[in-house]
Amino acid sequence: MVPTQAEVENLILKLLAQELETDPELLREELLAEGAEMPYSSIVLVQFVVELERRYGVRVPDTAAPALRSVSTFAELILSLATSGTTP
């Protein structure tokens, strides 16, 4: 089943909030207020990518790094891969 944009964004926010030890809704508000760029290290990013690949059965290409800077573009990438059938 292909997820919705909101479902993927919520999962990304949940994972990021767990990493930052904060509430996902507070994090959403902060990201919206600050331009939506995600605060993460490269190690955390790899963990997020692995979890989203596993959850949605997709393979995120190495060239996708620019799309991983914001929650919405990250979610759009996952949706695009899920609907195109790009699998590991």
Secondary structure, DSSP 8 states (H G I E B T S, - for coil): ----HHHHHHHHHHHHHHHHTS-HHHHHHHHHHTTSB----HHHHHHHHHHHHHHHT----GGGGGGGSBHHHHHHHHHHHHHHT---
